[in-house]
């Protein structure tokens, strides 16, 4: 699918709406799309790819299918085995302290994890540490003020996180998976961009709305508007020598 395009955005959004009932299709599509985005900048064949927080391994599987040496690092054993088995070669590891040497990876990849860590800057620093000079860092996250910032409780998170959780329990009869301040955190586009641009060990290759059908790189440049309209920020970073 051409990126950006209305067809791509519609296809991914439709698959995302069926995530609970068709997870293989949803995450398979997302993995192929993310791998296509990575290959805009570097070839995957023969590359060492560290997939940080990659859950049950859909992204790692896609990287391997394209000839990369993919390694999955996931802190939650339940997520690792969500497909009935742990992916081959997966490691239970915390993204704050990866069991990798400095510069071990050609590509360090993280999809929709940053909003689930309490200290995103330390998480990013660790991704940068394990990427070789000249290597690529791919990181995306759903920002708190986006329409999907509250995840399963969205868009009611705009009225307050606790109110959104209460409504979710009342409507579904079960507690929400995510709790603000515990396993979901309010990460913002403007603040994150300022922090990465202030670093002297990386260059920002691209900052874009990951799923936007048009103006993907323009939306994150508009203060205020970007916090809602970006929806999901994708950063492509290059590790400097």
N, C-alpha and C positions, 0 to 999 in steps of 0.2 A: 504494500500500500504506500502510495506517495505521501511523504511527510514534509510539510503539513498538508492536509486535505480534509474536506468535509467527510469523504467516504471513510478515511482512516479514523477520524474522531468518532464518527457515528458507530463504526464497527467495534471499536474498543469500549465505548460507553455502553453499548448494548450488551457486550460480553460481561462487563463489570456489573451490570444490574443483575446478571444471572450467576454471580460468583458463588453464591451459596449452593445452588443446584447444579451448576456446571463448572466446577473449579478447574478441571483439566483444560477445558476450552478457554476459559478466561485467562488463566496464567500461562497457558501455551501461547496464546496470541500476544500477551504482554511481553513474554520472553523473546519471541521472534521480533517484535517491534523494537525492543531495547537493544537486541543484538544488531539489528539494522542500523540503529543510531550510533552504536559504538563503531561499526565498520565504516561509517562516514569519515572517521579520523584515523583509525589504525586497522590493519588486517588482523583477524582473529586466528587465522591458521598458524599454529606453532606458538602462539602467545600464551604466557602464564597469566591466568585470570583468577583473582581472589574475589569470590562472591561473599560479601559480608552481610550477614543477617538474611540469607537467601531462603529461609524457611525449608520447604520440603524438596527444593532443588530444581525447580523448573528452569531458572535462568542458567544454572550450571549445566544442566542437560543440553540446553540450546547452544551454549558456548562450546561444549565438547562436540556436539553434532557438526559444528562449523570448523572443527580441527584445532580448537584451543585446548590447553591443559587447564581444565577448570577445577578449582578447589573451593569447597563450600565451608563456611564458618558460621555456625548458628548457635546462639546461647541456649535455646529452648529445645530440649529433647522431644517434647510433644510436637513441636512444629516440624522437626526433622522427620518424624515418623508419621506425619499426617496422611501420607499416601500409602500407608501400610508397612513401610520399611524405610530405613535410613538410606539415603543415597550413598552409593559407593564412594569411599574416601572422604566422607564428610567428617568434620571435626566439631565437637561441642566446644565453643570458644566465645569469649566476651569480646565485643568490638572495641572495648577500651584497652584491651591488652591482647593483641593477636599473637599467636605462636609462630611468628614469621620474622625472619631476619630483615634488617633494613634493606629496602630496594629489591625485595624478593619477587615482586609481581611486575609484569609489564602493564597490566590493567587492574585497577582496584575498583570494584563495582558494588554499589549499594542502591537498591530500589525500594523506596518507601519505608525506610528504617529510621531516618533522622528524627522524625516527629515522635518516635517511641523511646528515645534516650534522653536522660535528664541533662546530660552535658554534651550537646551536639558538637561543640568546638573541640573537645578532647577526642571524640569519636572521629571527627574529620582529621585531626592531627595524626591519629593512628593510621588512618587510611593513607595519608600522605607519606608517613614514615616507611610503610612497607612497599611503596611504589618506587620503582627505579627512576633515576634522573632521566627526563625525557618521556617517561611513561604517562599514562592517562588515568585520571580519576573520574568516574561517573557516579554522581550522587543525585538522587531525586527525593523529594519529600512533599507531602501534602501540608501546606501551611494552614495555621489555625483559623484564619479568617476567610479561607476559601469556602465555597458552598459545601464541600465535603470534609471540612476541617474537624468536625466532631465524629467522623467515621460513621458507625452505625446509628448514632444519635442525630446526625445531621438532617436538616439544617437547623434543628432546634437548639444547637449549641450557641447560636447567636443570641438566644435569650438567657444563656447561662448554662454551664456544664452540668450542674446538679439538677436543674430543672429539666434539662434534656434527658438525663439518666432516669429521672423519675417517670417522665412520660414514656420512655422506652420500656421500662418494666411494666407499667400499667397497660401498655398496648400489646406487648408480646408475652407477658407472664414470666419473663426471665430477666436477670440483670444484664446490663450491657457489658460487653467484653472489655471495653476501654474505660479507664477512669483518669480524668485529668489530674496530673501531678503524680500518678503512679506508673502507668504504662502508656500514657499519651501526654504530650507536652505542647505548649503553645509556641511553635516556631514560626517566625515571621520572615517574609521575603526580603524587605529592606535591610533589616538587621543582619541577616545571613549574608547578603551581598556585600555589605560594608565590611564584615569580618573577613570574608575570603579575599576581598580586594586589598585589604590591609596587610596580608601576609607577603613575605618576601621569598617563600619557598615554592610558590605555585603561580601560574598565570591562568587567568580565566579565559578559556577558549570560547565558551558559549554559556550564556545564561538565558534560558527560554522557558516558556510555558510548555510542559511536556506534551499535553494532549490538545492544545489549541489548533483549530483548523486553519487559522490564518493569523498573521501578526505575532507569531510565536516568540520572536526575540524582542519585539517592541513592547509588549505588555509589561514585562518585568522592569522596564525603564520608567514607568509612570508612577511616581509616589502616590500612595493612597489607593489608587485604582488597582495597582498590582497585588495588593493584599487580598483582594476579593477575586479579581479576574484571572490571576495566574493559575489558580486551582492547584497546580502541582508544579513546583519549580525543579527544573533539570539544570544541573551544573556540570559542564565538561571542563575539567581542570587539567593542566599540564604540570607535572613535577619539574621544577627548575634544577639545574645542576648545583 
